[in-house]
Amino acid sequence: MICVVARKRLVGSRGAFQLNVDFNVNRGEFLSIFGKSGSGKTTILRIIAGLEVPDEGYVEFDGKVYFDSKRKINLPPQRRNVGFVFQNYTLFPNMTVYENLIYASGDRSSIERILQVVELSDLRDRYPSQLSGGQQQRVALARALVKNPDILLLDEPLSALDQYIRLKLQEEIKSIQRKLAITTILVSHDKSEVFRLADRVILLEEGVIKKVGSPKDVLIEKGLSGKFTFFGEVIDVRDDGVVKVITVDINGDLVQVVSSEDVEVGEKVLIGVKAFNPIIKRV
């Protein structure tokens, strides 16, 4: 189990605020920290990894103390068995796929196993410039896994990819996480991604935990039917004077919904059913 208690003063787009969190993650669990940009999500991952120091707090994994402000314990990142996949791939451009993994871990048998798990064996001798964005992100994931980490931290790793590749890699990440039974924490502001991947969700707002529960409990409006609920992105709004015809991209499928909701192109929305009539809500 991971135990995280952290307090740290941060500055966001709306000014200074206090990160103040206290939560546990069960062994083998896939937890997602969900919230708007600038709410402190990435800072939590960096605190767990030892890349950032809280003003006060406590971080422990299965009895091993990573950080304790009272006892002045602060293990450096290399002494924390943590795998971190960043939003940008941070691969060495002058190294092949295999060389990037060797740099992270000298255990060749582990590298061969992980290359098979992430289906990169045939690309082992290619350089990052010869790979697609999705392939580069799989290399970044493999590099985090070759050290056989106790904890896998994912900082919006798929946000730069197109929808089709993102969906494919979401499936792969979940499959790998289950296969390796690795404790995983994902930071994301994409509701559909969180809903697909997480066992449990923490809703973070300006550094404070507002809600914890299953993806359904945290992300789906109680007033909507759970049988017909979809997340999507508004790509067009047409106003005919009485109602708005809103076109929404739901995982690559385009759906038009009539609504009086005042939404804009680019916004994330929730489409659901209430009393057999489709409705749309901003999220």
N, C-alpha and C positions, 0 to 999 in steps of 0.2 A: 504494500500500500504506500502511496505517496501522500505525505501530509504537507500542505503549503499554508503558511500564515505569513502574510507580507503587507507591510505598510510603506508607502513611498510617495513623496510629493512629486507630482508630474505637472507638466504644462501642455495643454491641448489647444485646439483651435478656439475654444471658448474661454481660455485662461487657465489658471492654476486649479488643480483639483487633487484630491488625496486618493491614491490607490489603497484600498483597505479590503483584503480578501482573506478568507479562511475556508479551506475546502480539502477534501480527501479524494483520491482516485484509487479505485480497487485494482489489484493486480490483474492484468489482462484486459482491463476495461478500455473502451474507446470513448474518451470524453472530448467534447467540443466546448470551447469558450467562444460564445457568440456575442456580437455587439457591433456597434458602429465604429468606424475608424476613429482612432484617438481616444478610445475608452480604457486603454491600458492592457489590452489582450496580449500583444507581443511582449510587453514588459514582463508579464507573468512568466512567459516561456523563457525569457532571458535570465530571469531570477533563478528559475529551476536549473538552467544550464550553467549558471555561474558567470554569465556574461554581464550581469548587472547586479548591483548590491542594493538590497532594500534598506530603508532607513532603520527598520527594525523588523524582526520576524524569525521564522523557523521553517526550514525545509528538510524533510527526511524521506528516505526511501527504504522500506523494509528494515528499519532499525539503524540504518546508516545515516548519520547526520551530515547533510551537505552544508547547512548554514544555521547558525544560532547566534543572534545578535547579543543575547545575554551572556553566553559562554564564550563569545568572540571566536566562534568557529566559522570558517569560510573556506571550504575546499575549492581549489582552482578547477577550472573546467576539465582539465585532463585527468583529474581524479574523480570526476563524476561520470559514471557510465551512462552517458546520455547521447542519443543520436539526434541531430538537429537538421531539418530540411527547411531551407530558407525560401523566401518568395523568389529571389533571383538564384540561379542555379549555382553560382560561385564555383564552377569547374575550372581546372587549370587548362587553358587553351592549348598549351604546348605538350600536353600529355594525352595519351589514348585513354579510352574507357578503362582498360585494364590497369594502366599506370595510375589513373586517378584513384582507383580502388586500392592499389598497392600502397599508395601514399597514406591512405587512411588506415590500412591494416596490412601487416605483413603476412597474415595467415592465408596462404594461397588456397587451402582447401575450403575455407570459409568464403573466399571470393568466388570460387567456382560454383559453390552452392547458391550464393545470392544471385550470380549472373543467370543461373537457370530459373530461379524464383521470379526474377523481374524480366525474364525473356530477353536478355541482352547478350547471350553467348555469341551470337553471330556478328555482333557489332563491337566486339572486344578490342579490335585493333583500329577503330575509327577515332578521329579527333572530334571534339565538341562541335567544331564548325561544320563537320560532315553529318551532324545529327539534326533531326527535327526538334522542335521545342518539347514535344512530348517525350521523345527519346532522351533528351538532356535531363528532363525532370526525373525520369526513371533512373538515370545514372546517379543523380543527386540522392535519390531515395536509397539506391543500392549502397552508395558510399556511407550513408548514415547507418545502414544495417550490418555492414561487414564487421563492425566491432562488437556485434552481438549485444547491443545496448539493453539496459534494464528499462529505459524509458525512450520512446520515440516522440519527438516534438515536431509538429508540422505547422509552419507559419504561413498560412495562405499559399500553399505550394502550387496551386493550380490556377491562380487568378489571372495569369498572363496568357493562358491557353484558350483556344477557341472551344466552343461548346461541345463539339463532337469528341475532341481529344480529352477534354475535361471529364466528360461522362465516362469514357473508357478508363481513364486513370483512376477515377473514383472507385470503380469496380475492382481494379487491380490493387489499390491500396487496401481496401476492405478485405479482399481475399488474402493478401499477404499478412495483414494484421491478425486475421483469424488463424492462418496457418502457423505463424510463429508465436501466437499467443503473447504478443508484446504490448505492454501498457503504453497507450498512445494518447497524446493530447493534441487536438487540432484547433488552431485559431482560424476563425472565418467570419465574414459578414454575409455569406451566401447561404440563405435559409435552405434552399434545395440541397446544397452540398451537405450541410449539417444533418438534414433530415435523412439523407441516404446513408451517411457514414456513422453517426454517433450512437452509442448506447445510452448516453446521458448528456445533458446540455446544461451549461452555466450561462445565464444571461447576464452580461456585464454592462452596466451603464455608468459612465464617468467614474470608473474605478471601484464601483460597489456592485456586489452580487445582488441582483433583483429577483432572480428566480432560478431554481434548480429542479430538473426532472427529466423525464423522457422527452425525445424530440416532439412527440405529439402533444404532451402536456405544456411544453414551453413555447412551441412555435405556432400551433394551430389555434385560431380564435375559437373560444368556447361556443360562440353563437352560430358556428358553421358546422355543417355535417362533415365528419371525418372521412366519409366514403367518397366524397367528391371535392377534394381540396388540392389545388395545384399552385405552385409558385412560378412566377414568370417575370419577364421584363417588358415594360411598355415600349413598343417600337413605333406606334402611330396613334394619334388622337384626332378624331374628326368630329367636329361639333355641328349638328344639323339644326341647332337653334332650340331644340327641346331637350334632347338627351345627347350624350357623347357616345360615339362608336369607338371603342378602344381595341386596338390590335395588340395582342400579347404574344411574345415568344416563350413557349413552354417547352424547353429542351429541344429546340429546333422546329417544333410544330407551331404554326401560327393560328391563334384563336381570336375571334372577334366577339366582344362582349358589349352589350348596351348598358350604360351606367351613367349615373349623375355624379359620380365621384370625380373630384377635381385632381386629376393626376397628370403627370408630364412625361414626355418621352425620356426613357432611360431609368425611370423609377422601377424598383422592385415591387411587385404586387402579389396579392393572394387572391385566387379565384376559387370560390366555393359555392355551395348550394344551400339555400335556406328556404324551406317551404316550397321546394321543387322549382325555385326560380334562381338562376345563376346571379350572383352578386360579386362585386369586385371591391377590394379594400387595399388601401396603401399599407405598406409594411416598412 
